[in-house]
Amino acid sequence: MIKKICNIPFVNKYQLLSFFLPFFFLMVFITIIFFHHFKELKIHVEEDGEEILTLLSENVSLKMKEWKNLDSEQLLQVLYSSEFRENIADMEESLYFSMTAENENQPSIAVISSHDQIKEINYVDTLAENIMPIYNKTQILHEMQHSSIYKRKEDYYMSSFTPINDEKGQLVGVIGVERKVSELFIFLKKLAVQTILFILVSYLFIFLFIRRWLNKILRPINKMMIGLNEISVGNFDVKMEVIDNPELQGLMKNYNEVVDNLASLFYRLTNTAKELGTISKDFQLTTMEEALTQMDNIVEFLKTNRELQKAEKMNAVGQLAASVAHEIRNPMTVVKGFLQIFYAKEHMSEEERTYIKLMIEEMNRAETIINDYLSLAKPDVDQSQKIDGADLANKVIDLMHSYAMMGKGIHFIKNIQQVYIEANNNELKQVLINILKNAIEAMKNGGTVTISLSSTKEYGVFEIADTGIGMTEEEINRLGTAFYSLKEKGTGMGLMVCYQMVEQMNGRIEVQSEKGRGTSFKIFIPLSQN
């Protein structure tokens, strides 16, 4: 049942809700009104009974003072006297009385019928089951009690009882009155029926109005939902006519705009996929699942193509670098040798010696650049081995410590954990030295270099963080590309070689930096599986 309700269309659900929810609240409202009127009528009948019984009990009390001991016959005379006949006759039913002193265990209860002007007087041993509990409760509590409305034969009645006490306050008898309330009860039922009919008729008109209003609002929404289902299977010919409704105009315009954008996206995606060859020429994308699959295929194709282009570029640069370096290295070695010979002669002036020293330093720098170019041209030879990462990191720090001391106030902070990784020892050492050297050179006015080694689930992570000049987002994105360097005399080849070496070790380099605050390099190297 619940499943069937859940499968009901959206618009029908709201129509059902618009019918049953107000109907439920109206029925609750009617029930509250009915019980309120019922309670008011019951209180009214009880007050009438109290008035009659109070009058009777006061007169009985006066007679008790005159006769000292009042028995059943005397009480009957009091109740049978002419001054009470009119009151009893108006009740249209019966008056009960009993003297408790005669038989406490089995009281004899007299019933005076109000019909025919009190001509029948009957004594009964028991009362109806609706009356007896109230009679007993009156004797126990010594106070007036009222029964609920009950039915006997075809009519409805209600009884009230009050105790009769002597001068000492002792219970000597009970007087009860039974009133016929059929007319009041029938009136209440008629009132309830009329109220229900009035509300139902009113509600019918309200429901028709609400249904018409809801249809005006929900029908376009239902069309949109049907349109979305059509879009999911590739049908984009589901645009809606914008109606003159302030609440829905904006929604419909946005819906039509979404349909146009999706149609354009599917068209462009289909053409792109056909051009790249990820789908056949006669294939047409229709579902969102197919579109998402093709988007993944295109992204993967572009990623692979970009990696191939990068590899081809690196290969071309490497080949060019090897050719140029080979042709330049030999004459540079000869020139450097002659300069060293001249520098060693004793008859040279101090000025000449200074110039030659500068030339030798520049030749050394040129030799370093040539070595970087040659590193690019080296064939990829896998010489990975299990390496103690902590031992390697400490060796690199010791090696670069003296270089750092050449600067102004550069301090090292170490946080090295024992981590075993799988890598090429010499190449990883070269990467760490290069990045650590860059960190030191980025702090011309001194600072702190933090070197840490930790591990994740798959990688050992070397982190080298400095408090230097930092970089912008654009500068970070260009790191590792040929001929891009932030140093005045740099070529960018050193960091490019670092990226290449780490990639060959199945690792990666991540960079975080903030201009003026410093830079952090994280080198991820696979953990050793041995």
C-alpha positions as CSV (number, residue, x, y, z in Angstrom):
1,M,0.0,0.0,0.0
2,I,2.8,2.4,1.0
3,K,4.7,1.5,-2.1
4,K,1.7,2.3,-4.3
5,I,1.3,5.6,-2.6
6,C,4.9,6.4,-3.2
7,N,4.5,5.7,-6.9
8,I,1.6,8.1,-7.3
9,P,2.6,11.0,-9.6
10,F,3.8,14.2,-7.9
11,V,0.7,16.3,-8.8
12,N,-1.7,13.6,-7.7
13,K,0.0,13.4,-4.3
14,Y,-0.5,17.1,-3.7
15,Q,-4.1,16.8,-4.8
16,L,-4.7,14.0,-2.3
17,L,-2.9,15.9,0.4
18,S,-4.9,19.0,-0.3
19,F,-8.1,16.9,0.1
20,F,-7.3,14.7,3.1
21,L,-5.4,17.1,5.3
22,P,-8.1,19.8,5.5
23,F,-10.7,17.0,5.8
24,F,-8.9,15.5,8.8
25,F,-8.6,18.9,10.6
26,L,-12.3,19.6,9.9
27,M,-13.3,16.3,11.4
28,V,-11.2,16.9,14.4
29,F,-12.8,20.4,14.7
30,I,-16.3,18.9,14.4
31,T,-15.5,16.3,17.0
32,I,-14.3,19.0,19.5
33,I,-17.4,21.1,18.9
34,F,-19.7,18.1,19.4
35,F,-18.1,17.0,22.7
36,H,-18.1,20.6,23.8
37,H,-21.8,21.0,23.2
38,F,-22.4,17.6,24.8
39,K,-20.6,18.6,27.9
40,E,-22.5,21.9,28.1
41,L,-25.8,20.1,27.8
42,K,-24.8,17.6,30.4
43,I,-23.8,20.4,32.8
44,H,-27.1,22.1,32.2
45,V,-29.1,18.9,33.0
46,E,-27.0,18.4,36.1
47,E,-27.7,21.9,37.3
48,D,-31.4,21.3,36.8
49,G,-31.2,18.1,38.9
50,E,-29.2,19.9,41.6
51,E,-31.8,22.6,41.8
52,I,-34.7,20.1,42.2
53,L,-32.8,17.9,44.7
54,T,-31.7,20.9,46.7
55,L,-35.3,22.0,47.1
56,L,-36.4,18.6,48.0
57,S,-33.6,18.0,50.5
58,E,-34.2,21.3,52.2
59,N,-37.9,20.5,52.7
60,V,-37.1,17.0,53.9
61,S,-34.7,18.5,56.5
62,L,-37.4,20.8,57.8
63,K,-39.8,17.9,58.2
64,M,-37.1,15.9,60.0
65,K,-36.8,18.6,62.6
66,E,-40.6,18.5,63.1
67,W,-40.9,14.7,63.3
68,K,-37.6,13.9,64.9
69,N,-37.3,10.4,63.4
70,L,-38.2,10.3,59.7
71,D,-39.1,6.9,58.3
72,S,-39.9,5.8,54.8
73,E,-43.6,6.3,55.1
74,Q,-43.1,9.8,56.5
75,L,-40.6,10.6,53.7
76,L,-43.1,9.4,51.2
77,Q,-45.7,11.7,52.6
78,V,-43.3,14.6,52.3
79,L,-42.5,13.8,48.7
80,Y,-46.1,13.0,47.9
81,S,-47.4,16.2,49.3
82,S,-49.1,18.7,47.0
83,E,-46.3,21.3,47.2
84,F,-43.9,18.9,45.3
85,R,-46.3,17.4,42.8
86,E,-45.9,20.1,40.3
87,N,-42.0,19.9,40.5
88,I,-42.1,16.1,40.1
89,A,-44.6,16.3,37.2
90,D,-42.4,18.7,35.3
91,M,-39.6,16.1,35.4
92,E,-41.6,13.8,33.1
93,E,-40.1,10.7,34.8
94,S,-39.3,9.3,38.3
95,L,-38.3,10.2,41.8
96,Y,-36.3,7.7,43.8
97,F,-35.9,7.6,47.6
98,S,-34.6,5.2,50.2
99,M,-34.1,5.1,54.0
100,T,-30.8,3.5,54.9
101,A,-31.7,2.7,58.4
102,E,-34.3,0.1,57.4
103,N,-31.9,-2.4,55.7
104,E,-28.3,-1.3,55.1
105,N,-27.3,-4.4,53.2
106,Q,-30.3,-4.6,50.9
107,P,-31.9,-1.1,50.7
108,S,-35.5,-0.9,49.7
109,I,-35.8,1.8,47.1
110,A,-39.1,3.5,46.3
111,V,-39.8,4.8,42.9
112,I,-42.5,7.5,42.5
113,S,-43.6,7.7,38.9
114,S,-44.3,11.2,37.7
115,H,-46.8,10.0,35.1
116,D,-50.5,10.4,35.8
117,Q,-49.8,12.9,38.5
118,I,-48.0,10.5,40.8
119,K,-50.4,7.7,41.1
120,E,-47.9,4.8,41.1
121,I,-45.6,4.0,43.9
122,N,-43.4,0.9,43.5
123,Y,-40.8,-0.5,45.8
124,V,-37.9,-2.3,44.2
125,D,-34.9,-4.1,45.6
126,T,-32.4,-3.1,42.9
127,L,-32.1,-0.3,40.3
128,A,-30.9,-0.4,36.7
129,E,-27.2,-0.9,36.3
130,N,-26.8,2.7,35.1
131,I,-28.4,4.1,38.3
132,M,-27.2,1.8,41.1
133,P,-23.4,2.8,41.0
134,I,-24.4,6.5,41.4
135,Y,-26.8,5.6,44.3
136,N,-24.0,3.7,46.1
137,K,-21.4,6.4,45.4
138,T,-23.8,9.0,47.0
139,Q,-24.1,6.9,50.2
140,I,-20.3,6.5,50.4
141,L,-19.2,10.1,49.7
142,H,-22.3,11.8,51.4
143,E,-22.5,14.3,48.5
144,M,-24.6,14.8,45.4
145,Q,-23.7,12.6,42.4
146,H,-24.7,12.6,38.7
147,S,-24.8,9.7,36.3
148,S,-23.8,9.8,32.7
149,I,-26.4,9.9,30.0
150,Y,-27.8,6.3,29.4
151,K,-30.3,4.7,27.2
152,R,-33.3,2.6,28.4
153,K,-35.6,1.1,25.8
154,E,-35.8,3.9,23.2
155,D,-35.2,7.0,25.3
156,Y,-32.2,8.6,27.0
157,Y,-32.0,9.5,30.7
158,M,-29.8,11.0,33.3
159,S,-30.0,10.6,37.1
160,S,-28.9,12.6,40.1
161,F,-28.8,11.6,43.8
162,T,-28.3,13.6,47.0
163,P,-27.9,12.3,50.6
164,I,-30.4,13.1,53.4
165,N,-28.6,13.8,56.7
166,D,-30.1,14.3,60.2
167,E,-29.2,17.1,62.7
168,K,-26.1,15.2,63.7
169,G,-24.9,14.9,60.0
170,Q,-25.6,11.2,59.9
171,L,-26.9,9.7,56.6
172,V,-30.5,8.6,57.0
173,G,-31.6,8.3,53.3
174,V,-31.0,9.2,49.7
175,I,-33.2,11.1,47.2
176,G,-32.7,10.7,43.5
177,V,-34.3,12.2,40.4
178,E,-34.2,10.8,36.9
179,R,-34.7,13.2,34.0
180,K,-35.6,12.3,30.5
181,V,-33.0,14.0,28.1
182,S,-34.0,12.3,24.8
183,E,-35.0,15.6,23.3
184,L,-31.8,17.3,24.2
185,F,-29.7,14.4,23.0
186,I,-31.6,14.2,19.7
187,F,-31.2,18.0,19.3
188,L,-27.5,17.5,19.8
189,K,-27.3,14.8,17.2
190,K,-29.3,16.9,14.8
191,L,-27.0,19.8,15.4
192,A,-23.9,17.6,14.8
193,V,-25.4,16.2,11.6
194,Q,-26.3,19.7,10.3
195,T,-22.9,21.0,11.2
196,I,-21.2,18.1,9.4
197,L,-23.3,18.6,6.3
198,F,-22.7,22.3,6.3
199,I,-18.9,21.9,6.7
200,L,-18.8,19.1,4.0
201,V,-20.7,21.3,1.5
202,S,-18.5,24.2,2.3
203,Y,-15.4,22.1,2.1
204,L,-16.5,20.7,-1.2
205,F,-16.5,24.2,-2.7
206,I,-13.2,25.0,-0.9
207,F,-11.6,21.7,-2.2
208,L,-12.7,22.5,-5.8
209,F,-11.2,25.9,-5.5
210,I,-8.0,24.6,-4.0
211,R,-7.8,21.9,-6.6
212,R,-8.2,24.3,-9.5
213,W,-5.5,26.6,-7.9
214,L,-3.2,23.7,-7.3
215,N,-3.6,22.4,-10.9
216,K,-2.7,25.9,-12.2
217,I,0.5,25.8,-10.1
218,L,1.4,22.1,-10.3
219,R,0.5,21.2,-13.9
220,P,3.5,23.2,-15.2
221,I,5.7,21.6,-12.5
222,N,4.5,18.1,-13.6
223,K,5.3,19.0,-17.2
224,M,8.8,19.9,-16.0
225,M,9.2,16.6,-14.3
226,I,8.1,14.8,-17.4
227,G,10.5,16.9,-19.4
228,L,13.4,16.0,-17.0
229,N,12.6,12.3,-17.6
230,E,12.7,12.9,-21.4
231,I,16.0,14.7,-21.0
232,S,17.5,11.7,-19.2
233,V,16.9,9.6,-22.3
234,G,18.3,12.2,-24.7
235,N,15.1,14.1,-25.8
236,F,15.8,17.8,-25.6
237,D,12.6,18.9,-27.4
238,V,10.8,19.5,-24.2
239,K,10.9,23.3,-23.8
240,M,7.9,24.9,-22.1
241,E,5.8,27.8,-23.0
242,V,6.2,30.6,-20.4
243,I,2.8,31.3,-18.9
244,D,1.7,34.6,-17.3
245,N,2.2,33.5,-13.7
246,P,4.6,35.6,-11.5
247,E,5.4,32.6,-9.3
248,L,6.3,30.3,-12.2
249,Q,7.7,32.6,-14.9
250,G,11.2,32.6,-13.5
251,L,11.2,28.9,-13.0
252,M,10.1,28.2,-16.5
253,K,12.6,30.5,-18.0
254,N,15.4,28.8,-16.0
255,Y,14.1,25.4,-17.0
256,N,14.2,26.3,-20.7
257,E,17.6,27.8,-20.3
258,V,18.8,24.5,-18.7
259,V,17.3,22.5,-21.6
260,D,19.1,24.7,-24.1
261,N,22.4,24.4,-22.3
262,L,22.1,20.6,-22.0
263,A,21.3,20.3,-25.6
264,S,24.3,22.4,-26.6
265,L,26.5,20.5,-24.2
266,F,25.4,17.1,-25.6
267,Y,25.9,18.4,-29.2
268,R,29.4,19.7,-28.5
269,L,30.3,16.6,-26.4
270,T,29.2,14.3,-29.2
271,N,31.2,16.2,-31.8
272,T,34.3,16.3,-29.6
273,A,34.1,12.6,-28.9
274,K,33.7,11.9,-32.6
275,E,36.7,14.1,-33.5
276,L,38.9,12.4,-30.8
277,G,37.7,9.0,-31.9
278,T,36.3,7.9,-28.6
279,I,32.9,7.1,-30.3
280,S,32.0,6.1,-33.8
281,K,30.9,8.7,-36.4
282,D,27.3,7.5,-36.5
283,F,26.9,7.3,-32.7
284,Q,24.7,9.9,-30.9
285,L,24.9,10.5,-27.1
286,T,21.4,10.3,-25.6
287,T,21.7,9.6,-21.8
288,M,23.4,11.4,-19.0
289,E,25.3,8.1,-18.2
290,E,26.7,8.0,-21.7
291,A,27.6,11.7,-21.6
292,L,29.5,11.3,-18.3
293,T,31.3,8.2,-19.6
294,Q,32.4,10.2,-22.7
295,M,33.5,13.1,-20.5
296,D,35.7,10.7,-18.6
297,N,37.1,9.3,-21.8
298,I,37.8,12.7,-23.2
299,V,39.6,13.8,-20.0
300,E,41.6,10.6,-20.0
301,F,42.5,11.1,-23.7
302,L,43.6,14.7,-23.1
303,K,45.6,13.6,-20.1
304,T,47.4,10.9,-22.0
305,N,47.9,13.2,-25.0
306,R,49.4,15.8,-22.7
307,E,51.7,13.3,-21.2
308,L,52.8,12.1,-24.6
309,Q,53.5,15.7,-25.7
310,K,55.5,16.3,-22.6
311,A,57.5,13.1,-23.1
312,E,58.1,14.1,-26.7
313,K,59.1,17.6,-25.7
314,M,61.4,16.2,-23.0
315,N,63.0,13.8,-25.5
316,A,63.5,16.6,-28.0
317,V,65.0,18.8,-25.4
318,G,67.2,16.0,-24.2
319,Q,68.5,15.2,-27.6
320,L,69.1,18.8,-28.3
321,A,70.8,19.3,-24.9
322,A,73.0,16.2,-25.5
323,S,74.1,17.5,-28.9
324,V,74.8,21.0,-27.8
325,A,76.5,19.9,-24.5
326,H,78.7,17.5,-26.3
327,E,79.8,20.1,-28.8
328,I,80.4,22.8,-26.2
329,R,81.9,20.7,-23.4
330,N,85.2,19.9,-25.0
331,P,86.2,23.5,-26.0
332,M,85.0,24.7,-22.6
333,T,87.3,22.1,-20.9
334,V,90.3,23.4,-22.9
335,V,89.5,27.0,-22.1
336,K,89.0,26.2,-18.4
337,G,92.4,24.4,-18.3
338,F,94.3,27.4,-19.8
339,L,92.6,29.8,-17.3
340,Q,93.6,27.6,-14.4
341,I,97.2,27.6,-15.7
342,F,97.2,31.4,-16.0
343,Y,95.7,31.7,-12.5
344,A,98.6,29.6,-11.1
345,K,101.4,31.9,-12.5
346,E,103.0,34.2,-9.9
347,H,103.9,37.2,-12.0
348,M,100.3,38.2,-12.6
349,S,98.9,41.3,-11.0
350,E,96.1,41.1,-8.4
351,E,93.6,42.7,-10.8
352,E,94.4,40.1,-13.5
353,R,94.1,37.3,-11.0
354,T,90.6,38.6,-10.0
355,Y,89.4,38.6,-13.6
356,I,90.7,35.1,-14.3
357,K,89.0,33.9,-11.1
358,L,85.7,35.3,-12.2
359,M,86.1,33.6,-15.6
360,I,86.8,30.3,-14.0
361,E,83.7,30.6,-11.8
362,E,81.5,31.4,-14.9
363,M,83.0,28.4,-16.6
364,N,82.1,26.2,-13.6
365,R,78.5,27.6,-13.8
366,A,78.4,26.8,-17.5
367,E,79.6,23.3,-16.7
368,T,76.8,22.8,-14.2
369,I,74.2,23.9,-16.8
370,I,75.7,21.4,-19.3
371,N,75.5,18.6,-16.7
372,D,71.8,19.4,-16.2
373,Y,71.2,19.2,-20.0
374,L,73.1,15.9,-20.1
375,S,70.9,14.6,-17.2
376,L,67.8,15.1,-19.4
377,A,69.4,13.1,-22.2
378,K,70.2,10.1,-20.0
379,P,68.1,7.0,-20.8
380,D,65.6,5.9,-18.2
381,V,67.4,3.1,-16.3
382,D,65.5,1.6,-13.4
383,Q,68.0,1.3,-10.5
384,S,65.4,1.4,-7.7
385,Q,66.4,-0.1,-4.4
386,K,65.3,-0.1,-0.8
387,I,66.6,3.0,0.9
388,D,66.7,4.2,4.5
389,G,65.0,7.6,4.0
390,A,66.1,8.9,7.4
391,D,69.8,8.1,6.7
392,L,69.6,9.8,3.2
393,A,67.9,12.9,4.6
394,N,70.5,13.3,7.4
395,K,73.4,12.9,4.8
396,V,71.9,15.6,2.6
397,I,71.4,17.9,5.6
398,D,75.1,17.4,6.6
399,L,76.2,18.0,3.1
400,M,74.3,21.3,2.7
401,H,74.9,22.6,6.2
402,S,78.2,24.2,5.3
403,Y,76.6,25.8,2.2
404,A,73.8,27.2,4.5
405,M,76.4,28.7,6.8
406,M,77.6,30.9,4.0
407,G,74.4,32.8,4.3
408,K,73.1,35.1,7.0
409,G,71.4,33.4,10.0
410,I,70.0,30.3,8.3
411,H,68.9,27.6,10.8
412,F,67.9,24.0,10.2
413,I,65.0,22.2,12.0
414,K,64.8,18.4,11.6
415,N,61.8,16.1,12.1
416,I,63.0,12.8,10.7
417,Q,61.1,9.5,11.1
418,Q,62.4,6.1,10.2
419,V,60.9,5.4,6.7
420,Y,62.1,2.9,4.1
421,I,61.4,3.8,0.5
422,E,61.9,2.3,-3.0
423,A,63.9,4.7,-5.2
424,N,67.2,5.4,-7.0
425,N,69.5,6.5,-4.3
426,N,71.7,8.9,-6.4
427,E,68.9,10.5,-8.2
428,L,66.8,11.0,-5.0
429,K,69.9,12.5,-3.3
430,Q,70.3,14.9,-6.2
431,V,66.6,15.9,-6.0
432,L,66.8,16.6,-2.2
433,I,70.1,18.6,-2.7
434,N,68.7,20.7,-5.5
435,I,65.4,21.6,-3.6
436,L,67.3,22.2,-0.3
437,K,69.8,24.5,-2.2
438,N,66.9,26.4,-3.7
439,A,65.3,26.8,-0.2
440,I,68.6,28.2,1.2
441,E,69.0,30.6,-1.8
442,A,65.4,31.9,-1.3
443,M,66.3,33.3,2.1
444,K,68.9,36.0,1.3
445,N,68.3,37.7,4.7
446,G,68.3,34.5,6.8
447,G,65.5,32.3,8.0
448,T,64.6,28.7,8.9
449,V,64.6,25.6,6.8
450,T,62.5,22.7,8.1
451,I,63.3,19.2,6.8
452,S,60.9,16.5,7.8
453,L,60.3,12.9,6.8
454,S,57.0,11.0,7.5
455,S,54.9,8.3,5.8
456,T,51.4,7.8,4.5
457,K,49.7,4.6,3.6
458,E,51.6,4.4,0.3
459,Y,54.4,7.0,0.3
460,G,57.3,8.3,2.2
461,V,57.1,12.1,2.3
462,F,60.1,14.4,2.3
463,E,59.1,18.0,3.1
464,I,61.5,20.9,2.7
465,A,59.9,24.2,3.9
466,D,61.6,27.6,4.0
467,T,60.6,31.1,5.2
468,G,61.9,32.8,2.1
469,I,60.3,35.1,-0.5
470,G,57.6,32.6,-1.6
471,M,55.8,32.3,-4.9
472,T,52.5,33.2,-6.6
473,E,50.0,30.7,-7.9
474,E,51.1,31.4,-11.5
475,E,54.8,30.9,-10.6
476,I,54.0,27.6,-8.9
477,N,52.2,26.3,-12.0
478,R,55.2,27.0,-14.2
479,L,57.7,25.2,-11.9
480,G,59.4,22.3,-13.6
481,T,59.2,23.7,-17.1
482,A,62.3,24.3,-19.2
483,F,64.0,27.7,-19.1
484,Y,61.8,29.0,-16.3
485,S,63.6,30.1,-13.1
486,L,63.0,32.6,-10.4
487,K,66.7,33.0,-9.8
488,E,68.6,35.8,-11.6
489,K,71.0,33.5,-13.4
490,G,69.0,30.3,-13.3
491,T,67.8,28.2,-16.3
492,G,65.1,26.1,-14.6
493,M,66.8,22.9,-15.8
494,G,67.7,21.7,-12.3
495,L,64.1,21.7,-11.1
496,M,62.9,20.2,-14.4
497,V,65.4,17.3,-13.9
498,C,64.0,16.9,-10.3
499,Y,60.4,16.5,-11.5
500,Q,61.5,14.1,-14.2
501,M,63.5,11.9,-11.7
502,V,60.7,11.8,-9.2
503,E,58.2,10.8,-11.9
504,Q,60.5,8.0,-13.0
505,M,60.5,6.7,-9.4
506,N,56.6,6.6,-9.5
507,G,56.4,9.6,-7.1
508,R,55.3,13.2,-7.3
509,I,56.2,16.7,-6.1
510,E,53.6,19.0,-4.5
511,V,54.3,22.7,-3.8
512,Q,52.6,25.1,-1.5
513,S,53.7,28.7,-1.2
514,E,52.6,32.1,-0.1
515,K,54.2,35.3,-1.4
516,G,56.4,36.8,1.3
517,R,55.8,33.9,3.7
518,G,57.8,31.0,2.3
519,T,57.5,27.8,0.3
520,S,57.0,24.1,1.1
521,F,58.1,21.2,-1.3
522,K,56.7,17.7,-0.6
523,I,58.4,14.8,-2.4
524,F,56.3,11.7,-2.4
525,I,58.3,8.5,-2.9
526,P,56.7,5.0,-2.8
527,L,57.3,2.9,0.3
528,S,59.4,-0.2,0.1
529,Q,57.4,-3.4,0.0
530,N,60.3,-5.5,1.3
